[in-house]
Amino acid sequence: MDSLDMFRKLAEYNRKFNESVYEVCGQLSEEERRRDMKAFFRSIHSTLNHILVADTIWLSRLNGRPLAITSLDQELHADFASLAHARKQTDEDLERTVANLRPEDIDGSITYRSILVNKESSSRRGRILMHVFNHQTHHRGQVTTLLSQLGHDVGVTDFIALVEPW
């Protein structure tokens, strides 16, 4: 398996895992989604929003689009339906971005301005993509824990179970 195949499978996994999480979150009340459960981003809604914020930032950088986000906890969508719709569109954008990569793109660098420290940085596309997928998995794990505390199960979350073999 080459790195492009790996990134394509990670994008597929990302989409499928997000679909499962959002399906369960759609069954919650607004109060449950917004309840401060003492997580890093407080609530399920805020954690899902943060994942979307980070993905939007990185996709903007990867695709050379202007960036309108100024903080990692900026609320992009106050209502769950809009958040879920934006998540679906972002997953499609991520899959399309990865599908359009050529092998030589993986080692190409992207220069960007960091929101955290307000300075210019550079990273290779492959490293950025690994960060994007790892970041999502990390925070979705937090969401699944919060859902579990509310008595909800998203089902199987293992990469090997969600992605067709290659």
Secondary structure, 3 states (H helix, E strand, C coil): CCHHHHHHHHHHHHHHHHHHHHHHHCCCCHHHHHCCCCECCECHHHHHHHHHHHHHHHHHHHCCCCCCCCCCCCCCCCCHHHHHHHHHHHHHHHHHHHHCCCHHHHCCEEEEECCCCCCEEEEEHHHHHHHHHHHHHHHHHHHHHHHHHCCCCCCCCCHHHHCCCC
